[in-house]
Amino acid sequence: MRYYQIFIAITIGFIFGIVLTFNNYQTFSYSRIMLAYTRNSIEKVLVQIPTCTPDDGARQSALLHTLLQWSQFAQEHNIRYWIAYKTLLGYVQRDGLLPNALDFDILAMAQDTSRLAELRTLNFSSDYELKVHPQWFIVEKTRRSYFDEEGIDFVGPNARFVNRKDHVHINIWPMYDYHPNQTRIEKNSKPMLTECDRNYKWKSSPKEWTFPLQKCLLSRINVWCPAEPEKIGVHLYGQSFLIKSPIECINGTWKQSHEDISTIEMTTMTHT
C-alpha cells in the first residue's frame, strides 16, 4: 500500500510538471508572438508619422521601440504606471507619438520607486538601462543633486528607462497621495493625488481622475492611461489640451503656428 501511494504521488507530480511546463511555454510563446506583432505594427505606424529633419525617422522609431520594451518590462514585473504630460497629450490629440517628441513621460506613485530601485540591477540587454535617482525620496527637486559618476544627469524625474544605443529615454515622474506643501489633511476631504505641473508647481486632482487605470493604445503599443485623461490634461494645461497641436515643418524645423502646451514641455532639469 505504501509503495502504491508513492507511485501515485510521483505520477501526479510528473503530470503536474508537464502541465506547468506546457503552460509556461504557451505563455512565453504568446508573449514572443505579441512582441513580434507589435514591432511589426510599429513599422506601419512610423510610415504615418510626419518627419521634418533627416534624424526624425530614426528618433521616432527608437522612441516607440523603447516604449514597447518598457511596456513589456512593466508587465513582467507588475509595475504600476500611466502615461502623462506631453505623452498623454499625444494620446488624446493623435492616438500616438507627437512627431517632434524627444522622450516619453509616465507617472508612478512615489512610494513605488523603491520597487524600481530593486529592479534596476536586473540584467537588461546592453541597449536598455533603468536609472533611479539616489535621492528619489526627497520630494523637492531643488534639494536633489546630480550624480555624474552614476550617469544621473536629471533631478526632476524619480527614474528613467534609458535606451543607451539610440540615446532616448522615458522619464518616470512621481505622483504623491498627499500635497507636499500641506502639513495636514482635513477630515472628510476628497482623496487627491498631487504631481508637478509644467512650471514645477504642485497641482492636485481627484484620485478618481487617475484610478482605476485603463488600458490604452499609444501608436499601437499597449500602455496604461489614467481613468480621465481629458480632465487631467485640461486641469494641468487648460482647454488647449483638447485641440490638436498644429505642429508644422517649416524650412527643416518643427514649428507651431501659435503657442500651446506642446511648446511648453515639461523639462527634466537635465544637468549639463
C-alpha positions as CSV (number, residue, x, y, z in Angstrom):
1,M,0.0,0.0,0.0
2,R,2.8,2.4,0.9
3,Y,4.6,1.8,-2.5
4,Y,1.3,2.4,-4.3
5,Q,0.9,5.7,-2.6
6,I,4.4,6.7,-3.5
7,F,3.8,5.7,-7.1
8,I,0.6,7.8,-7.2
9,A,2.4,10.8,-5.7
10,I,5.2,10.6,-8.3
11,T,2.8,10.2,-11.2
12,I,0.8,13.2,-10.1
13,G,3.9,15.3,-9.7
14,F,5.2,14.3,-13.1
15,I,1.9,15.2,-14.8
16,F,1.7,18.5,-12.9
17,G,5.2,19.3,-14.0
18,I,4.3,18.6,-17.7
19,V,1.2,20.8,-17.4
20,L,3.2,23.6,-15.8
21,T,5.9,23.5,-18.3
22,F,3.4,23.5,-21.2
23,N,1.6,26.4,-19.7
24,N,4.8,28.4,-19.3
25,Y,5.8,27.5,-22.8
26,Q,2.4,28.7,-24.1
27,T,2.7,32.0,-22.1
28,F,6.3,32.5,-23.3
29,S,5.3,31.7,-26.9
30,Y,2.3,34.0,-26.8
31,S,4.4,36.8,-25.3
32,R,7.0,36.4,-28.1
33,I,4.3,36.4,-30.8
34,M,2.6,39.5,-29.4
35,L,6.0,41.3,-29.2
36,A,6.8,40.5,-32.8
37,Y,3.3,41.5,-33.9
38,T,3.6,44.9,-32.0
39,R,7.0,45.5,-33.6
40,N,5.6,45.0,-37.0
41,S,2.7,47.3,-36.1
42,I,5.2,50.0,-35.1
43,E,6.8,49.9,-38.5
44,K,3.3,50.6,-40.0
45,V,2.7,53.4,-37.6
46,L,6.0,55.1,-38.4
47,V,5.1,55.5,-42.0
48,Q,2.1,57.7,-40.9
49,I,4.1,60.0,-38.6
50,P,5.4,63.1,-40.4
51,T,9.1,63.9,-40.4
52,C,10.9,67.2,-40.8
53,T,14.6,66.6,-40.3
54,P,16.8,63.7,-41.5
55,D,17.0,62.3,-38.0
56,D,13.3,62.3,-37.2
57,G,12.6,58.8,-38.5
58,A,15.3,57.2,-36.5
59,R,14.4,59.1,-33.4
60,Q,10.7,58.3,-33.7
61,S,11.5,54.6,-34.3
62,A,13.8,54.5,-31.3
63,L,11.2,56.1,-29.0
64,L,8.4,53.7,-30.0
65,H,10.6,50.6,-29.6
66,T,11.8,51.9,-26.2
67,L,8.2,52.4,-25.1
68,L,7.4,48.8,-26.3
69,Q,10.4,47.5,-24.3
70,W,9.2,49.4,-21.2
71,S,5.7,48.1,-21.7
72,Q,6.9,44.5,-21.7
73,F,9.2,45.1,-18.8
74,A,6.4,46.7,-16.7
75,Q,4.0,43.9,-17.5
76,E,6.5,41.2,-16.5
77,H,7.3,42.9,-13.1
78,N,3.8,44.2,-12.3
79,I,4.9,47.9,-12.4
80,R,2.0,50.3,-11.9
81,Y,2.4,53.4,-14.2
82,W,0.5,55.5,-16.6
83,I,1.3,57.9,-19.4
84,A,1.5,61.6,-18.6
85,Y,2.2,65.2,-19.7
86,K,3.1,65.6,-23.4
87,T,2.9,61.8,-23.9
88,L,-0.7,62.0,-22.7
89,L,-1.2,64.9,-25.0
90,G,-0.1,62.8,-27.9
91,Y,-2.6,60.1,-26.9
92,V,-5.5,62.5,-26.6
93,Q,-4.8,64.5,-29.7
94,R,-3.3,62.0,-32.1
95,D,-3.6,58.5,-30.5
96,G,0.1,58.3,-30.6
97,L,3.6,59.8,-30.7
98,L,3.9,63.6,-31.3
99,P,6.2,63.9,-34.3
100,N,8.6,66.3,-32.6
101,A,8.7,64.4,-29.2
102,L,12.2,63.8,-27.8
103,D,11.1,61.5,-25.0
104,F,8.2,59.9,-23.2
105,D,6.7,60.8,-19.8
106,I,5.0,58.5,-17.4
107,L,3.8,58.8,-13.8
108,A,4.2,56.3,-11.0
109,M,3.3,56.5,-7.3
110,A,6.3,57.9,-5.5
111,Q,6.4,55.1,-3.0
112,D,6.6,52.6,-5.8
113,T,10.0,54.0,-6.7
114,S,11.6,51.6,-4.2
115,R,10.4,48.7,-6.4
116,L,12.1,50.3,-9.3
117,A,15.3,50.6,-7.3
118,E,15.2,46.9,-6.7
119,L,14.7,46.2,-10.4
120,R,17.4,48.5,-11.7
121,T,20.1,45.8,-11.0
122,L,18.4,43.3,-13.3
123,N,20.5,42.1,-16.3
124,F,18.9,44.2,-19.1
125,S,20.1,43.8,-22.6
126,S,23.0,46.0,-23.4
127,D,20.7,48.5,-25.1
128,Y,18.5,49.4,-22.1
129,E,19.0,50.6,-18.5
130,L,16.8,51.6,-15.6
131,K,18.2,54.5,-13.7
132,V,16.8,55.5,-10.3
133,H,17.8,58.8,-8.7
134,P,19.6,58.1,-5.4
135,Q,17.6,60.9,-3.7
136,W,14.2,59.9,-5.1
137,F,12.7,60.0,-1.6
138,I,13.4,63.8,-1.4
139,V,10.2,65.5,-2.6
140,E,11.6,68.9,-3.6
141,K,13.6,68.6,-6.8
142,T,15.7,71.6,-6.0
143,R,17.1,69.8,-3.0
144,R,18.3,66.9,-5.1
145,S,21.8,66.6,-6.5
146,Y,23.3,65.3,-9.8
147,F,25.4,62.1,-9.7
148,D,27.5,62.3,-12.8
149,E,29.6,59.3,-11.8
150,E,26.4,57.2,-11.8
151,G,25.1,58.7,-15.0
152,I,22.3,60.5,-13.1
153,D,22.1,63.8,-15.1
154,F,18.5,64.6,-14.0
155,V,16.8,65.7,-10.8
156,G,13.1,66.1,-11.9
157,P,12.0,62.5,-12.5
158,N,12.4,59.8,-9.9
159,A,13.8,57.4,-12.5
160,R,14.5,56.9,-16.2
161,F,14.2,54.0,-18.6
162,V,17.1,54.6,-21.0
163,N,17.8,53.3,-24.5
164,R,21.6,53.6,-24.4
165,K,22.0,52.6,-28.0
166,D,19.8,55.3,-29.5
167,H,20.1,57.9,-26.8
168,V,16.4,58.3,-26.0
169,H,14.5,57.7,-22.7
170,I,11.3,57.5,-20.7
171,N,11.0,59.9,-17.8
172,I,9.3,58.3,-14.7
173,W,7.8,61.1,-12.7
174,P,6.4,60.8,-9.1
175,M,2.8,61.1,-8.1
176,Y,2.0,61.7,-4.4
177,D,-1.1,60.7,-2.5
178,Y,-0.7,63.9,-0.4
179,H,0.1,67.5,-1.0
180,P,3.8,68.1,-0.2
181,N,3.1,71.7,1.0
182,Q,0.3,70.8,3.3
183,T,1.0,69.8,6.8
184,R,-2.3,68.1,7.5
185,I,-5.2,66.6,5.7
186,E,-8.7,67.8,6.5
187,K,-11.1,65.3,7.8
188,N,-13.7,64.0,5.2
189,S,-11.7,65.6,2.4
190,K,-11.9,64.0,-1.0
191,P,-8.9,61.7,-1.9
192,M,-6.5,63.7,-4.0
193,L,-3.3,63.0,-5.9
194,T,-0.5,65.6,-6.4
195,E,2.0,66.0,-9.2
196,C,4.2,68.7,-10.7
197,D,2.7,70.9,-13.4
198,R,4.7,72.3,-16.3
199,N,6.0,75.1,-14.1
200,Y,7.1,72.7,-11.3
201,K,4.3,73.8,-9.1
202,W,2.3,71.3,-7.1
203,K,-1.1,70.6,-8.5
204,S,-3.7,68.2,-7.1
205,S,-6.5,66.4,-8.8
206,P,-9.2,64.0,-7.6
207,K,-8.0,60.4,-7.3
208,E,-10.8,59.1,-9.4
209,W,-9.4,61.0,-12.4
210,T,-6.4,58.7,-12.3
211,F,-7.7,55.4,-10.8
212,P,-8.7,52.9,-11.8
213,L,-6.1,52.9,-14.6
214,Q,-7.3,51.8,-18.1
215,K,-5.5,50.0,-20.8
216,C,-5.0,52.1,-24.0
217,L,-3.0,52.0,-27.2
218,L,-0.4,54.6,-28.0
219,S,0.9,54.2,-31.5
220,R,-0.5,50.6,-31.3
221,I,1.6,49.9,-28.1
222,N,-0.3,48.7,-25.0
223,V,0.2,51.1,-22.2
224,W,-1.7,52.3,-19.1
225,C,-3.7,55.6,-19.1
226,P,-5.4,57.5,-16.3
227,A,-9.2,57.0,-15.9
228,E,-10.0,60.5,-17.1
229,P,-7.2,61.7,-19.4
230,E,-9.0,64.7,-20.8
231,K,-9.9,66.0,-17.4
232,I,-6.3,65.7,-16.2
233,G,-5.0,67.4,-19.3
234,V,-7.3,70.3,-19.1
235,H,-6.7,70.6,-15.4
236,L,-2.9,70.9,-16.0
237,Y,-2.8,72.9,-19.3
238,G,-6.2,74.4,-20.0
239,Q,-8.7,73.8,-22.8
240,S,-6.0,73.9,-25.4
241,F,-5.1,70.4,-24.3
242,L,-8.1,69.1,-26.3
243,I,-7.2,71.0,-29.5
244,K,-4.8,69.2,-31.9
245,S,-1.5,71.0,-31.8
246,P,-0.6,72.5,-35.2
247,I,2.9,71.1,-35.5
248,E,4.4,72.0,-38.9
249,C,7.7,71.5,-40.6
250,I,9.0,74.9,-41.9
251,N,12.4,75.0,-43.5
252,G,13.5,71.8,-41.9
253,T,12.5,72.8,-38.4
254,W,9.4,71.9,-36.4
255,K,7.3,75.0,-35.8
256,Q,3.9,75.7,-34.3
257,S,1.6,78.4,-35.6
258,H,0.6,79.5,-32.1
259,E,1.9,78.9,-28.6
260,D,0.2,76.0,-26.9
261,I,1.0,73.4,-24.3
262,S,3.2,71.3,-26.6
263,T,5.6,74.2,-27.0
264,I,6.0,74.5,-23.2
265,E,7.2,71.0,-22.4
266,M,8.0,69.6,-19.0
267,T,11.7,69.9,-18.7
268,T,13.7,67.2,-16.8
269,M,16.1,69.7,-15.2
270,T,18.9,68.0,-17.1
271,H,22.4,68.7,-15.9
272,T,24.9,70.0,-18.5
